[in-house]
Amino acid sequence: MIYQEAKPGVTLQLTLTPGYAVVALGGTITVDYSEAIRGQLRAVVLGGQRYILVDFASVTEIDSSGLAALISLVKLARERGGAVRCCAAPPSVYGVFELTRLHRILDFFPNQAVALSQSWDRSGAADA
């Protein structure tokens, strides 16, 4: 099942499978859109998905409110025994995760194929 939502400046495409969900974000993940994104990500986990892959390939910018939305997702998934992975972050976006040291808590992969080839049991679900 694929769900896609677009607002000016941001896109969110959700692909649900029996074992995991892929959330492909795009555009600028800033204060203007972070609450909407937080709500969508929360709904994915509350809907029963424990394992979430967030694809940042089309993200051009992320600010602290976008990071907060992602951390909220990580906490909720971990509370439910799941995990969150990230992939394909452009250097400018990954740099924000490095600057805030969040790259130490989140598992980052170069692309979806590599991220999904790893067992979810080895994700940082017990860290943090």
Backbone as CSV, one residue per row, in Angstrom:
resi,resn,N_x,N_y,N_z,CA_x,CA_y,CA_z,C_x,C_y,C_z
1,MET,0.851,-1.176,0.000,0.000,0.000,0.000,0.893,1.234,0.000
2,ILE,0.577,2.172,-0.854,1.356,3.404,-0.945,0.434,4.591,-0.683
3,TYR,0.877,5.482,0.177,0.149,6.704,0.492,1.090,7.859,0.208
4,GLN,0.594,8.883,-0.441,1.445,10.029,-0.736,0.698,11.305,-0.398
5,GLU,1.401,12.221,0.256,0.835,13.519,0.593,1.848,14.575,0.196
6,ALA,1.368,15.627,-0.404,2.251,16.733,-0.790,1.670,18.040,-0.291
7,LYS,2.505,18.839,0.293,2.158,20.203,0.678,3.215,21.076,0.028
8,PRO,2.925,22.347,-0.158,3.961,23.198,-0.747,5.254,23.105,0.068
9,GLY,6.318,22.679,-0.555,7.608,22.620,0.119,7.984,21.280,0.723
10,VAL,7.028,20.334,0.808,7.353,19.053,1.433,6.496,17.942,0.825
11,THR,7.067,16.749,0.757,6.313,15.569,0.318,6.565,14.435,1.298
12,LEU,5.594,13.547,1.370,5.710,12.358,2.196,5.059,11.219,1.432
13,GLN,5.845,10.187,1.157,5.308,9.003,0.495,5.497,7.831,1.432
14,LEU,4.419,7.130,1.718,4.430,6.022,2.656,4.158,4.730,1.906
15,THR,5.045,3.758,2.057,4.860,2.435,1.485,4.799,1.434,2.621
16,LEU,3.673,0.735,2.728,3.491,-0.244,3.796,3.685,-1.653,3.256
17,THR,4.435,-2.458,3.987,4.606,-3.878,3.681,4.250,-4.639,4.957
18,PRO,4.123,-5.940,4.879,3.807,-6.693,6.097,4.867,-6.559,7.204
19,GLY,6.127,-6.326,6.851,7.181,-6.289,7.860,7.687,-4.922,8.261
20,TYR,7.470,-3.925,7.431,8.033,-2.603,7.704,7.311,-1.563,6.861
21,ALA,7.577,-0.301,7.175,7.057,0.818,6.391,8.237,1.653,5.911
22,VAL,8.146,2.145,4.699,9.139,3.076,4.168,8.459,4.436,4.042
23,VAL,9.061,5.438,4.663,8.570,6.811,4.588,9.614,7.610,3.821
24,ALA,9.265,8.000,2.600,10.162,8.809,1.783,9.744,10.271,1.930
25,LEU,10.615,11.055,2.524,10.352,12.478,2.722,11.021,13.276,1.616
26,GLY,10.487,14.454,1.345,11.091,15.323,0.349,10.855,16.782,0.691
27,GLY,11.750,17.627,0.233,11.603,19.068,0.430,12.267,19.564,1.694
28,THR,11.684,20.599,2.266,12.253,21.230,3.455,11.451,20.815,4.679
29,ILE,12.075,20.065,5.562,11.428,19.567,6.770,11.732,20.576,7.884
30,THR,10.900,21.610,7.925,11.116,22.705,8.869,9.869,22.900,9.730
31,VAL,9.899,23.901,10.573,8.827,24.170,11.519,7.458,24.267,10.835
32,ASP,7.414,24.723,9.601,6.148,24.858,8.886,5.452,23.522,8.646
33,TYR,6.208,22.444,8.575,5.648,21.149,8.204,5.905,20.043,9.218
34,SER,6.715,20.317,10.215,7.137,19.243,11.120,5.982,18.629,11.900
35,GLU,4.994,19.417,12.301,3.866,18.852,13.053,3.037,17.914,12.183
36,ALA,2.837,18.280,10.932,2.100,17.408,10.013,2.871,16.105,9.796
37,ILE,4.176,16.216,9.640,5.010,15.025,9.450,4.996,14.173,10.717
38,ARG,5.117,14.809,11.875,5.081,14.082,13.145,3.773,13.280,13.252
39,GLY,2.674,13.919,12.912,1.376,13.254,12.975,1.286,12.065,12.042
40,GLN,1.795,12.208,10.832,1.779,11.104,9.868,2.662,9.952,10.339
41,LEU,3.852,10.265,10.837,4.762,9.219,11.310,4.192,8.506,12.532
42,ARG,3.592,9.267,13.412,2.955,8.683,14.598,1.834,7.720,14.196
43,ALA,1.032,8.131,13.214,-0.069,7.294,12.742,0.432,5.971,12.162
44,VAL,1.597,5.993,11.527,2.169,4.767,10.966,2.450,3.764,12.081
45,VAL,3.091,4.230,13.153,3.433,3.336,14.271,2.171,2.909,15.020
46,LEU,1.293,3.849,15.300,0.062,3.513,16.014,-0.831,2.597,15.179
47,GLY,-0.644,2.616,13.866,-1.380,1.729,12.968,-0.834,0.309,12.938
48,GLY,0.253,0.070,13.666,0.767,-1.291,13.779,2.143,-1.550,13.193
49,GLN,2.726,-0.572,12.518,4.068,-0.773,11.962,5.119,-0.514,13.031
50,ARG,5.958,-1.500,13.315,7.005,-1.334,14.328,8.333,-0.906,13.719
51,TYR,8.563,-1.297,12.481,9.842,-1.007,11.830,9.624,0.011,10.717
52,ILE,10.368,1.116,10.814,10.189,2.231,9.887,11.534,2.607,9.271
53,LEU,11.557,2.709,7.953,12.725,3.219,7.242,12.361,4.602,6.717
54,VAL,13.115,5.615,7.131,12.883,6.984,6.671,13.933,7.299,5.604
55,ASP,13.458,7.562,4.403,14.326,7.853,3.263,14.405,9.367,3.084
56,PHE,15.607,9.905,3.213,15.842,11.347,3.123,16.373,11.778,1.759
57,ALA,16.351,10.909,0.756,16.978,11.206,-0.532,16.521,12.524,-1.145
58,SER,15.261,12.881,-0.970,14.732,14.097,-1.590,14.584,15.259,-0.616
59,VAL,15.161,15.126,0.568,15.091,16.209,1.554,16.216,17.199,1.265
60,THR,15.853,18.467,1.204,16.858,19.496,0.932,17.290,20.230,2.190
61,GLU,16.434,20.176,3.229,16.749,20.889,4.471,15.951,20.263,5.609
62,ILE,16.551,20.232,6.798,15.846,19.802,7.998,16.297,20.694,9.146
63,ASP,15.345,21.127,9.965,15.702,21.970,11.106,15.411,21.223,12.405
64,SER,15.546,21.920,13.526,15.385,21.270,14.830,13.983,20.712,15.035
65,SER,12.964,21.361,14.482,11.611,20.826,14.633,11.434,19.548,13.816
66,GLY,12.095,19.463,12.681,12.088,18.225,11.894,12.815,17.103,12.620
67,LEU,13.934,17.446,13.251,14.666,16.452,14.048,13.814,15.980,15.216
68,ALA,13.092,16.903,15.849,12.228,16.544,16.978,11.125,15.584,16.532
69,ALA,10.568,15.803,15.351,9.540,14.898,14.826,10.115,13.499,14.628
70,LEU,11.340,13.424,14.141,11.981,12.127,13.925,12.292,11.443,15.253
71,ILE,12.791,12.177,16.217,13.096,11.604,17.533,11.814,11.106,18.203
72,SER,10.731,11.828,18.027,9.438,11.385,18.552,9.056,10.035,17.940
73,LEU,9.292,9.880,16.642,9.023,8.609,15.964,9.891,7.496,16.535
74,VAL,11.168,7.784,16.719,12.103,6.785,17.254,11.638,6.306,18.632
75,LYS,11.285,7.248,19.497,10.839,6.887,20.851,9.587,6.022,20.807
76,LEU,8.622,6.421,19.997,7.372,5.669,19.918,7.603,4.261,19.366
77,ALA,8.407,4.159,18.320,8.696,2.841,17.740,9.408,1.950,18.751
78,ARG,10.367,2.503,19.469,11.107,1.717,20.457,10.217,1.293,21.619
79,GLU,9.296,2.156,22.037,8.352,1.792,23.100,7.515,0.582,22.693
80,ARG,7.309,0.422,21.409,6.496,-0.673,20.893,7.346,-1.832,20.389
81,GLY,8.633,-1.829,20.761,9.518,-2.929,20.390,10.046,-2.868,18.970
82,GLY,9.957,-1.713,18.335,10.393,-1.561,16.959,11.670,-0.759,16.834
83,ALA,11.907,-0.280,15.628,13.125,0.474,15.341,12.891,1.399,14.152
84,VAL,13.719,2.420,14.073,13.704,3.358,12.955,15.086,3.381,12.346
85,ARG,15.119,3.326,11.028,16.368,3.468,10.281,16.226,4.654,9.348
86,CYS,17.362,5.195,8.960,17.391,6.313,8.026,18.280,5.941,6.850
87,CYS,17.944,6.475,5.674,18.802,6.195,4.521,18.830,7.376,3.561
88,ALA,19.851,7.357,2.732,20.013,8.251,1.584,20.018,9.736,1.929
89,ALA,20.463,10.089,3.117,20.508,11.508,3.496,21.595,12.227,2.701
90,PRO,21.243,13.312,1.998,22.260,14.101,1.314,23.256,14.654,2.339
91,PRO,24.469,14.972,1.921,25.481,15.465,2.861,25.019,16.643,3.722
92,SER,24.292,17.582,3.148,23.857,18.746,3.931,22.859,18.334,5.018
93,VAL,22.014,17.358,4.745,21.045,16.875,5.724,21.749,16.003,6.759
94,TYR,22.607,15.106,6.307,23.337,14.253,7.247,24.205,15.107,8.174
95,GLY,24.725,16.212,7.656,25.532,17.117,8.466,24.783,17.660,9.675
96,VAL,23.490,17.870,9.544,22.676,18.331,10.670,22.613,17.234,11.734
97,PHE,22.475,15.978,11.299,22.466,14.867,12.246,23.825,14.735,12.944
98,GLU,24.904,14.974,12.217,26.237,14.932,12.831,26.403,16.075,13.830
99,LEU,25.994,17.263,13.443,26.131,18.443,14.291,25.402,18.256,15.618
100,THR,24.248,17.622,15.561,23.448,17.393,16.770,23.762,16.052,17.436
101,ARG,24.678,15.313,16.861,25.105,13.994,17.338,24.005,12.929,17.279
102,LEU,22.951,13.201,16.556,21.875,12.220,16.420,22.285,11.052,15.531
103,HIS,23.336,11.242,14.739,23.823,10.130,13.916,24.362,8.989,14.781
104,ARG,24.596,9.269,16.066,25.061,8.225,16.984,23.912,7.373,17.518
105,ILE,22.698,7.894,17.466,21.537,7.156,17.977,20.791,6.454,16.855
106,LEU,20.834,7.025,15.669,20.098,6.486,14.531,21.008,5.680,13.620
107,ASP,20.439,4.657,13.022,21.171,3.866,12.031,20.965,4.509,10.661
108,PHE,22.055,4.937,10.025,22.003,5.518,8.686,22.597,4.553,7.676
109,PHE,21.953,4.451,6.521,22.399,3.579,5.443,22.462,4.396,4.161
110,PRO,23.293,3.979,3.199,23.442,4.770,1.974,22.183,4.793,1.097
111,ASN,21.364,3.724,1.155,20.157,3.668,0.331,19.175,2.646,0.908
112,GLN,17.991,2.586,0.318,16.964,1.667,0.816,17.387,0.213,0.715
113,ALA,18.003,-0.156,-0.386,18.383,-1.554,-0.589,19.312,-2.047,0.516
114,VAL,20.307,-1.259,0.854,21.243,-1.652,1.914,20.527,-1.688,3.263
115,ALA,19.718,-0.688,3.540,19.001,-0.629,4.822,18.080,-1.828,4.997
116,LEU,17.402,-2.221,3.935,16.443,-3.314,4.031,17.086,-4.690,3.934
117,SER,18.367,-4.737,3.564,19.056,-6.035,3.501,19.545,-6.494,4.875
118,GLN,19.528,-5.597,5.845,19.984,-5.901,7.203,18.812,-6.357,8.058
119,SER,19.068,-7.278,8.971,18.029,-7.729,9.889,17.627,-6.594,10.820
120,TRP,16.326,-6.436,11.039,15.853,-5.398,11.948,16.274,-5.701,13.376
121,ASP,16.583,-6.951,13.677,17.028,-7.319,15.021,18.332,-6.637,15.384
122,ARG,19.100,-6.231,14.378,20.392,-5.591,14.629,20.293,-4.082,14.660
123,SER,19.078,-3.547,14.578,18.898,-2.094,14.646,19.131,-1.607,16.055
124,GLY,19.314,-0.297,16.180,19.583,0.298,17.491,18.358,0.412,18.363
125,ALA,17.459,-0.555,18.308,16.195,-0.475,19.053,16.408,-0.417,20.560
126,ALA,17.491,-0.970,21.052,17.706,-0.969,22.500,18.605,0.181,22.948
127,ASP,19.170,0.900,21.992,20.057,2.023,22.335,19.233,3.217,22.785
128,ALA,19.934,4.237,23.203,19.353,5.537,23.590,18.658,5.476,24.844
